[in-house]
Amino acid sequence: MQLARLNSVAHHGLNRLAAHEHAWLQRVNGVRLPRWEVALLRLASRLGDGVFWYVLMLALLAAHGWDAVPAVLHMIVAGLAGTLVYKWLKGATERPRPYQACPSICCLTAPLDRFSFPSGHTLHAVVFSLVATAYYPALGWLVWPFTALVAASRLVLGLHYMSDVLVGALLGATIAALTLAL
């Protein structure tokens, strides 16, 4: 009974927040951007599906051999923890994506799943960036700009609300910090 009430409160709160975010999202939605910018954000979104991070892990292993194994295993474990958290939250909140809730927001690329809260792309980008730079600080020039592009892409492409992206980043930072503390 209490879980159902909590779920109801979460739905109501997220719906009220979404109503405030629609106007802002309508302004940043990529339909008004030059094609090359939308294409760049689509590419960041697709690479943020995991490809960028898998290639990074393979590159670390290729460049550093066995010395990279702890970092790569840490990235895998933290990434799996992130997946469990965001999938549970998406199922628990069932928040529709902005383009589903507001007809004036265009979806400019296909989503990987049905719900928006939180942004799994942003969560994973922050998790992987924090873990990778904890082991290899010199990678910051590569991973942090990419993480920013991934986060921006989720908004501009009409897939997430700002609150989805911010909570995704916060969860990603929390998961990375907890796993780094172990």
C-alpha positions in Angstrom: 0.0 0.0 0.0 2.7 2.5 0.9 4.7 1.6 -2.2 1.6 2.4 -4.3 1.2 5.8 -2.5 4.9 6.6 -3.0 4.6 5.7 -6.7 1.5 8.0 -7.0 3.4 10.9 -5.3 6.4 10.3 -7.6 4.2 10.4 -10.7 2.4 13.5 -9.6 5.6 15.3 -8.7 7.3 14.4 -12.0 4.2 15.4 -14.0 4.2 18.8 -12.3 7.9 19.3 -12.9 7.5 18.3 -16.5 4.8 21.0 -17.0 7.4 23.6 -15.9 10.1 22.1 -18.2 8.1 22.0 -21.4 8.5 25.7 -22.3 12.2 25.5 -21.8 12.5 22.3 -23.8 10.6 23.7 -26.7 13.3 26.4 -27.0 16.2 24.0 -27.0 14.6 21.3 -29.1 17.0 20.7 -32.0 14.5 21.4 -34.8 15.7 25.0 -34.7 19.4 24.1 -34.9 21.6 23.8 -38.0 21.6 20.2 -39.4 25.3 19.7 -38.5 24.6 20.4 -34.8 21.7 18.0 -34.7 23.8 15.4 -36.5 26.6 15.9 -34.0 24.2 15.4 -31.1 22.7 12.4 -32.7 26.2 10.9 -33.0 27.0 11.7 -29.4 23.7 10.0 -28.4 24.4 6.9 -30.4 28.0 6.6 -29.2 26.7 7.2 -25.7 24.6 4.0 -26.1 27.8 2.3 -24.9 30.0 2.2 -28.0 32.2 5.1 -26.9 32.7 3.5 -23.4 33.4 0.0 -24.8 35.9 1.3 -27.3 37.6 3.3 -24.4 37.8 0.2 -22.3 39.3 -1.8 -25.2 41.8 1.1 -25.9 42.9 1.1 -22.3 43.5 -2.6 -22.4 45.4 -2.3 -25.7 47.5 0.7 -24.5 48.2 -0.4 -20.9 47.7 -4.2 -21.0 47.1 -5.9 -17.6 47.6 -2.6 -15.8 44.3 -1.4 -17.2 42.3 -4.5 -16.0 41.4 -2.9 -12.6 40.1 0.3 -14.2 38.1 -1.7 -16.9 36.6 -4.0 -14.3 35.7 -1.1 -12.2 34.0 0.6 -15.1 32.1 -2.6 -15.9 30.9 -3.0 -12.3 29.9 0.6 -11.9 28.2 0.6 -15.3 26.2 -2.5 -14.3 25.2 -0.9 -11.0 24.1 2.2 -12.9 22.0 0.0 -15.2 20.2 -1.6 -12.3 19.4 1.7 -10.7 18.2 3.5 -13.8 16.1 0.6 -15.1 14.4 0.2 -11.7 13.7 4.0 -11.5 12.3 4.1 -15.1 10.0 1.2 -14.3 9.0 2.7 -11.0 8.2 6.2 -12.3 7.1 5.5 -15.8 7.6 9.1 -16.8 6.8 9.7 -20.4 9.4 11.3 -22.7 9.0 15.0 -23.4 8.0 14.4 -27.1 5.2 12.0 -25.9 3.8 14.5 -23.4 4.2 17.7 -25.4 3.4 17.6 -29.1 5.4 20.7 -29.9 8.6 18.9 -28.9 10.1 16.8 -31.7 11.8 13.5 -31.2 14.9 13.7 -33.3 16.3 10.2 -32.7 14.8 6.9 -31.6 15.0 6.2 -27.8 16.4 3.0 -26.5 13.5 2.5 -24.1 10.0 3.8 -23.2 10.5 6.1 -20.2 12.6 9.2 -19.5 13.4 9.4 -15.8 16.3 9.3 -15.2 18.6 9.7 -18.2 20.6 6.4 -18.4 22.9 7.9 -21.0 23.9 10.8 -18.7 24.1 8.5 -15.7 26.5 6.2 -17.5 28.5 9.0 -19.1 29.2 10.4 -15.6 29.9 7.0 -14.0 32.4 6.1 -16.7 34.0 9.5 -16.9 34.6 9.6 -13.1 35.9 6.1 -12.9 38.1 6.4 -16.0 39.6 9.7 -14.8 40.1 8.3 -11.3 42.5 5.8 -12.8 43.7 7.8 -15.8 43.4 11.6 -15.1 44.8 12.4 -18.5 41.6 11.1 -20.1 39.7 14.1 -18.8 40.2 16.1 -22.0 38.4 13.3 -23.9 35.7 12.0 -21.6 34.3 15.2 -20.0 33.5 17.0 -23.3 31.9 13.8 -24.6 29.9 13.5 -21.4 28.6 17.1 -21.8 27.7 16.4 -25.4 25.8 13.3 -24.4 23.9 15.2 -21.7 23.0 18.0 -24.1 22.0 15.6 -26.8 19.3 14.1 -24.5 17.6 17.5 -24.2 18.0 18.8 -27.7 16.9 15.6 -29.3 13.6 15.7 -27.3 14.3 12.5 -25.3 14.6 13.9 -21.8 13.7 16.7 -19.4 16.4 18.7 -17.7 15.4 17.0 -14.4 16.0 13.6 -16.0 19.5 14.7 -17.1 20.4 16.3 -13.7 19.2 13.3 -11.7 21.0 11.0 -14.1 24.2 12.9 -13.5 23.7 13.0 -9.8 23.0 9.2 -9.7 26.1 8.6 -11.9 28.3 10.6 -9.6 26.9 8.9 -6.5 27.5 5.4 -8.0 31.0 6.3 -9.1 31.8 7.8 -5.7 30.5 4.7 -3.9 32.3 2.3 -6.1 35.6 4.3 -5.9 35.3 4.4 -2.1 35.2 0.6 -1.9 
